[in-house]
């Protein structure tokens, strides 16, 4: 662990963008339980079932130290207003248009949210340090394992070249890393990029394979398996992701040789799982077999993801602890309850 490592300081005010999202909702809940003051912003768009986003927020507004604003980070004046009024110590930017395949169908959404929106966050962080206000002490932002593209070398290391993204989503995430470095260098904004690896868990995203598979399995509909099942993913349980972020919050990067406080980390489980083994485990925890249809590789998809987390372990003593069986069992328990509630809503 870093010699200068500082434990989470709950006196700090944290702004989380994308707070109604999967990772954002789980992170906000953890911080609130730990005593932090949290402002969450989200545009609550309909990319997937808005009821899930509302469910996450409903669990957060019970906390006295939580405030929520419906806000789109692509609206620059609104972002500036929030920063001016709230004056956060730490910013965690998780707001983004997610999904590799959807970036082929609707590229505009990715440019608007992931590029313009992130630019607005960077500008607001910059002005917090130039206008005599409370300066942002640390910006953490979501990147993605997608930046590695289809490289053959494993495990994926943050030192590997990532200049051949194979989806627009991946290109926007690599652009975020470049933009953050530039703002860090020019305006001394301590910044940490987080390359997430296939996050899963309760109250997750319906566009993710495990969630979509569960829906179809329970309805008795066939699931679509790409590359004929020959795919590997470094599935990472959401609580392990959150634990990694919490350890970083009060620990901006150590200045490099140029004096810049900038670093990118992989956050993954460091244990790739074959897709067919993942499906078999999902069938087991759901108690029902899947009907399977096999297809060739999807455009923009990658063969495998595999995180080298040595730097994260060295700096923050981070070790993911949730295996796929335990993680999927927790998801299945939540999912069955969610499915029951939806059915009851439709009846009434």
MARVOSE-47628 format. One record per residue (C-alpha): residue number from 1; residue in one letter; x, y, z. Coordinates in nm, 2 decimals, always signed. Layout:
<rs>
NUM	a	X	Y	Z
...
</rs>
This chain:
<rs>
1	x	+0.00	+0.00	+0.00
2	x	+0.11	+0.36	-0.07
3	x	+0.32	+0.50	+0.21
4	x	+0.10	+0.82	+0.20
5	x	-0.23	+0.62	+0.19
6	x	-0.52	+0.80	+0.36
7	x	-0.83	+0.63	+0.49
8	x	-1.16	+0.76	+0.35
9	x	-1.25	+1.10	+0.50
10	x	-1.62	+1.13	+0.54
11	x	-1.60	+1.50	+0.61
12	x	-1.55	+1.55	+0.24
13	x	-1.84	+1.64	+0.01
14	x	-1.87	+1.41	-0.29
15	x	-2.04	+1.48	-0.62
16	x	-2.14	+1.17	-0.81
17	x	-2.26	+1.20	-1.17
18	x	-2.47	+0.91	-1.30
19	x	-2.59	+0.85	-0.94
20	x	-2.90	+0.67	-1.06
21	x	-2.69	+0.44	-1.26
22	x	-2.57	+0.09	-1.16
23	x	-2.22	+0.17	-1.02
24	x	-2.32	+0.52	-0.92
25	x	-2.62	+0.40	-0.71
26	x	-2.41	+0.14	-0.53
27	x	-2.12	+0.39	-0.47
28	x	-2.35	+0.66	-0.33
29	x	-2.52	+0.41	-0.10
30	x	-2.18	+0.29	+0.04
31	x	-2.06	+0.65	+0.09
32	x	-2.38	+0.75	+0.27
33	x	-2.36	+0.45	+0.50
34	x	-2.00	+0.56	+0.57
35	x	-2.11	+0.91	+0.67
36	x	-2.02	+1.11	+0.36
37	x	-2.23	+1.40	+0.23
38	x	-2.33	+1.31	-0.13
39	x	-2.48	+1.51	-0.41
40	x	-2.61	+1.28	-0.69
41	x	-2.69	+1.40	-1.04
42	x	-2.84	+1.20	-1.33
43	x	-3.05	+1.28	-1.63
44	x	-3.27	+0.96	-1.58
45	x	-3.28	+0.89	-1.95
46	x	-3.47	+0.60	-2.09
47	x	-3.18	+0.40	-2.24
48	x	-3.31	+0.12	-2.01
49	x	-3.61	+0.08	-1.77
50	x	-3.63	+0.41	-1.58
51	x	-3.79	+0.22	-1.29
52	x	-3.45	+0.08	-1.21
53	x	-3.30	+0.42	-1.18
54	x	-3.59	+0.55	-0.97
55	x	-3.55	+0.24	-0.75
56	x	-3.19	+0.33	-0.68
57	x	-3.26	+0.69	-0.61
58	x	-3.55	+0.60	-0.38
59	x	-3.31	+0.40	-0.17
60	x	-3.07	+0.70	-0.15
61	x	-3.31	+0.98	-0.06
62	x	-3.37	+0.81	+0.27
63	x	-3.03	+0.93	+0.38
64	x	-3.02	+1.27	+0.54
65	x	-2.68	+1.36	+0.38
66	x	-2.80	+1.28	+0.02
67	x	-2.93	+1.53	-0.22
68	x	-3.04	+1.46	-0.58
69	x	-3.07	+1.68	-0.89
70	x	-3.20	+1.57	-1.22
71	x	-2.94	+1.71	-1.46
72	x	-2.78	+1.63	-1.79
73	x	-2.40	+1.69	-1.78
74	x	-2.41	+1.79	-2.15
75	x	-2.58	+2.12	-2.03
76	x	-2.28	+2.33	-1.94
77	x	-2.46	+2.61	-1.75
78	x	-2.63	+2.35	-1.52
79	x	-2.31	+2.18	-1.45
80	x	-2.14	+2.51	-1.36
81	x	-2.43	+2.60	-1.13
82	x	-2.41	+2.27	-0.94
83	x	-2.04	+2.30	-0.89
84	x	-2.08	+2.67	-0.78
85	x	-2.36	+2.59	-0.53
86	x	-2.24	+2.26	-0.40
87	x	-1.86	+2.31	-0.41
88	x	-1.76	+1.94	-0.39
89	x	-1.43	+1.83	-0.26
90	x	-1.43	+1.51	-0.47
91	x	-1.60	+1.44	-0.80
92	x	-1.67	+1.09	-0.93
93	x	-1.79	+1.11	-1.29
94	x	-1.98	+0.80	-1.38
95	x	-2.24	+0.96	-1.61
96	x	-2.20	+0.83	-1.96
97	x	-2.38	+0.67	-2.24
98	x	-2.29	+0.30	-2.19
99	x	-2.29	+0.00	-2.41
100	x	-2.07	-0.12	-2.70
101	x	-2.34	-0.23	-2.94
102	x	-2.57	+0.07	-2.89
103	x	-2.29	+0.30	-2.99
104	x	-2.33	+0.16	-3.35
105	x	-2.70	+0.24	-3.34
106	x	-2.70	+0.58	-3.18
107	x	-2.35	+0.74	-3.19
108	x	-2.49	+1.09	-3.12
109	x	-2.57	+0.99	-2.76
110	x	-2.20	+0.90	-2.70
111	x	-2.06	+1.22	-2.83
112	x	-2.31	+1.43	-2.64
113	x	-2.27	+1.25	-2.30
114	x	-1.92	+1.10	-2.30
115	x	-1.73	+1.38	-2.48
116	x	-1.93	+1.70	-2.44
117	x	-2.06	+1.60	-2.09
118	x	-1.71	+1.51	-1.97
119	x	-1.57	+1.83	-2.11
120	x	-1.82	+2.02	-1.90
121	x	-1.71	+1.83	-1.59
122	x	-1.35	+1.91	-1.66
123	x	-1.43	+2.28	-1.71
124	x	-1.62	+2.29	-1.39
125	x	-1.33	+2.13	-1.20
126	x	-1.09	+2.38	-1.37
127	x	-1.30	+2.68	-1.26
128	x	-1.33	+2.55	-0.91
129	x	-0.95	+2.61	-0.88
130	x	-0.95	+2.95	-1.05
131	x	-1.23	+3.14	-0.90
132	x	-1.13	+3.14	-0.53
133	x	-1.39	+2.88	-0.45
134	x	-1.34	+2.55	-0.28
135	x	-1.11	+2.36	-0.53
136	x	-1.19	+2.00	-0.64
137	x	-0.93	+1.79	-0.46
138	x	-0.97	+1.48	-0.67
139	x	-1.15	+1.39	-0.99
140	x	-1.22	+1.02	-1.05
141	x	-1.38	+0.92	-1.38
142	x	-1.51	+0.61	-1.55
143	x	-1.31	+0.46	-1.83
144	x	-1.36	+0.10	-1.96
145	x	-1.18	-0.22	-2.04
146	x	-1.32	-0.16	-2.39
147	x	-1.02	+0.07	-2.46
148	x	-0.80	-0.24	-2.50
149	x	-0.98	-0.35	-2.81
150	x	-0.90	-0.69	-2.95
151	x	-0.54	-0.71	-2.83
152	x	-0.40	-1.06	-2.79
153	x	-0.17	-0.99	-2.49
154	x	-0.31	-1.08	-2.15
155	x	-0.37	-0.98	-1.89
156	x	-0.45	-0.62	-2.00
157	x	-0.21	-0.37	-1.84
158	x	-0.25	+0.00	-1.81
159	x	+0.09	+0.03	-1.98
160	x	-0.04	-0.14	-2.30
161	x	-0.10	+0.07	-2.61
162	x	-0.47	+0.14	-2.65
163	x	-0.48	+0.33	-2.97
164	x	-0.70	+0.09	-3.17
165	x	-1.05	+0.10	-3.02
166	x	-1.30	-0.11	-3.21
167	x	-1.62	+0.07	-3.10
168	x	-1.72	+0.44	-3.07
169	x	-1.79	+0.37	-2.70
170	x	-1.43	+0.26	-2.65
171	x	-1.31	+0.56	-2.85
172	x	-1.50	+0.80	-2.62
173	x	-1.36	+0.64	-2.31
174	x	-1.00	+0.67	-2.44
175	x	-1.08	+1.03	-2.53
176	x	-1.19	+1.09	-2.17
177	x	-0.85	+0.96	-2.05
178	x	-0.66	+1.20	-2.29
179	x	-0.89	+1.50	-2.20
180	x	-0.84	+1.44	-1.82
181	x	-0.47	+1.42	-1.86
182	x	-0.46	+1.75	-2.05
183	x	-0.67	+1.92	-1.79
184	x	-0.46	+1.77	-1.51
185	x	-0.14	+1.90	-1.68
186	x	-0.27	+2.25	-1.76
187	x	-0.48	+2.32	-1.45
188	x	-0.34	+2.09	-1.18
189	x	-0.66	+1.88	-1.14
190	x	-0.56	+1.56	-0.96
191	x	-0.73	+1.29	-1.17
192	x	-0.78	+0.91	-1.16
193	x	-0.92	+0.71	-1.45
194	x	-1.10	+0.38	-1.37
195	x	-1.10	+0.11	-1.64
196	x	-1.40	-0.10	-1.53
197	x	-1.41	-0.47	-1.63
198	x	-1.76	-0.62	-1.69
199	x	-1.94	-0.51	-1.38
200	x	-2.24	-0.72	-1.26
201	x	-2.46	-0.75	-0.95
202	x	-2.80	-0.67	-0.80
203	x	-3.00	-0.38	-0.95
204	x	-2.77	-0.39	-1.26
205	x	-2.82	-0.28	-1.62
206	x	-3.07	-0.47	-1.83
207	x	-2.85	-0.42	-2.14
208	x	-2.58	-0.63	-1.98
209	x	-2.57	-0.99	-2.09
210	x	-2.63	-1.15	-1.75
211	x	-2.95	-0.94	-1.69
212	x	-3.08	-0.99	-2.04
213	x	-3.01	-1.37	-2.02
214	x	-3.20	-1.39	-1.70
215	x	-3.50	-1.22	-1.85
216	x	-3.51	-1.46	-2.14
217	x	-3.44	-1.77	-1.94
218	x	-3.73	-1.70	-1.70
219	x	-3.96	-1.63	-1.99
220	x	-3.85	-1.95	-2.17
221	x	-3.71	-1.75	-2.46
222	x	-3.38	-1.84	-2.63
223	x	-3.07	-1.64	-2.54
224	x	-2.83	-1.52	-2.82
225	x	-2.48	-1.64	-2.76
226	x	-2.22	-1.47	-2.98
227	x	-1.89	-1.61	-3.12
228	x	-2.06	-1.95	-3.05
229	x	-1.99	-1.90	-2.68
230	x	-1.61	-1.87	-2.72
231	x	-1.58	-1.55	-2.53
232	x	-1.41	-1.46	-2.20
233	x	-1.49	-1.18	-1.96
234	x	-1.33	-1.06	-1.64
235	x	-1.67	-1.04	-1.45
236	x	-1.63	-0.80	-1.15
237	x	-1.89	-0.78	-0.87
238	x	-2.02	-0.43	-0.81
239	x	-1.93	-0.42	-0.44
240	x	-1.57	-0.50	-0.53
241	x	-1.57	-0.21	-0.78
242	x	-1.71	+0.02	-0.51
243	x	-1.45	-0.09	-0.26
244	x	-1.18	+0.00	-0.50
245	x	-1.32	+0.35	-0.57
246	x	-1.37	+0.42	-0.19
247	x	-1.00	+0.34	-0.13
248	x	-0.90	+0.59	-0.39
249	x	-1.13	+0.88	-0.29
250	x	-0.89	+1.06	-0.06
251	x	-0.58	+0.95	-0.24
252	x	-0.51	+1.15	-0.55
253	x	-0.22	+1.02	-0.77
254	x	+0.13	+1.08	-0.66
255	x	+0.29	+1.35	-0.89
256	x	+0.48	+1.20	-1.18
257	x	+0.82	+1.32	-1.31
258	x	+0.64	+1.62	-1.47
259	x	+0.45	+1.70	-1.15
260	x	+0.12	+1.58	-1.29
261	x	-0.12	+1.40	-1.05
262	x	-0.27	+1.17	-1.31
263	x	-0.31	+0.79	-1.32
264	x	-0.53	+0.52	-1.47
265	x	-0.61	+0.19	-1.30
266	x	-0.77	-0.13	-1.41
267	x	-1.05	-0.24	-1.17
268	x	-1.13	-0.60	-1.25
269	x	-1.15	-0.94	-1.09
270	x	-0.83	-1.07	-1.25
271	x	-1.00	-1.40	-1.33
272	x	-1.16	-1.43	-1.67
273	x	-1.46	-1.66	-1.70
274	x	-1.56	-1.84	-2.02
275	x	-1.91	-1.72	-2.13
276	x	-2.05	-2.07	-2.13
277	x	-1.94	-2.13	-1.77
278	x	-2.10	-1.80	-1.67
279	x	-2.43	-1.91	-1.84
280	x	-2.41	-2.25	-1.67
281	x	-2.37	-2.08	-1.33
282	x	-2.66	-1.84	-1.41
283	x	-2.88	-2.13	-1.50
284	x	-2.80	-2.29	-1.16
285	x	-2.88	-1.98	-0.95
286	x	-3.20	-1.92	-1.14
287	x	-3.30	-2.28	-1.12
288	x	-3.39	-2.30	-1.49
289	x	-3.21	-2.41	-1.81
290	x	-3.16	-2.17	-2.10
291	x	-3.27	-2.22	-2.46
292	x	-2.96	-2.13	-2.66
293	x	-2.90	-1.98	-3.01
294	x	-2.55	-1.94	-3.14
295	x	-2.42	-1.65	-3.35
296	x	-2.09	-1.53	-3.49
297	x	-1.90	-1.24	-3.33
298	x	-2.09	-0.91	-3.30
299	x	-1.93	-0.59	-3.46
300	x	-1.75	-0.39	-3.20
301	x	-1.73	-0.68	-2.95
302	x	-1.40	-0.82	-2.81
303	x	-1.29	-1.18	-2.76
304	x	-1.18	-1.14	-2.40
305	x	-1.11	-0.91	-2.11
306	x	-0.86	-0.98	-1.84
307	x	-0.74	-0.71	-1.59
308	x	-0.39	-0.68	-1.46
309	x	-0.46	-0.52	-1.12
310	x	-0.11	-0.53	-0.98
311	x	-0.08	-0.15	-0.95
312	x	-0.42	-0.12	-0.78
313	x	-0.32	-0.40	-0.53
314	x	+0.02	-0.24	-0.47
315	x	-0.12	+0.11	-0.41
316	x	-0.44	+0.04	-0.23
317	x	-0.42	-0.33	-0.11
318	x	-0.72	-0.40	-0.34
319	x	-0.82	-0.76	-0.39
320	x	-1.16	-0.85	-0.54
321	x	-1.32	-1.10	-0.31
322	x	-1.65	-1.21	-0.47
323	x	-1.65	-1.52	-0.69
324	x	-1.89	-1.57	-0.98
325	x	-2.10	-1.82	-0.79
326	x	-2.15	-1.59	-0.49
327	x	-2.20	-1.28	-0.71
328	x	-2.46	-1.44	-0.94
329	x	-2.64	-1.59	-0.65
330	x	-2.68	-1.24	-0.50
331	x	-2.80	-1.11	-0.83
332	x	-3.05	-1.39	-0.88
333	x	-3.20	-1.33	-0.54
334	x	-3.25	-0.96	-0.62
335	x	-3.37	-1.03	-0.97
336	x	-3.64	-1.27	-0.87
337	x	-3.78	-1.01	-0.63
338	x	-3.76	-0.74	-0.90
339	x	-3.94	-0.96	-1.15
340	x	-4.21	-1.04	-0.90
341	x	-4.26	-0.67	-0.82
342	x	-4.29	-0.58	-1.19
343	x	-4.55	-0.85	-1.24
344	x	-4.75	-0.72	-0.96
345	x	-4.73	-0.36	-1.10
346	x	-4.85	-0.49	-1.44
347	x	-5.15	-0.67	-1.28
348	x	-5.26	-0.36	-1.09
</rs>
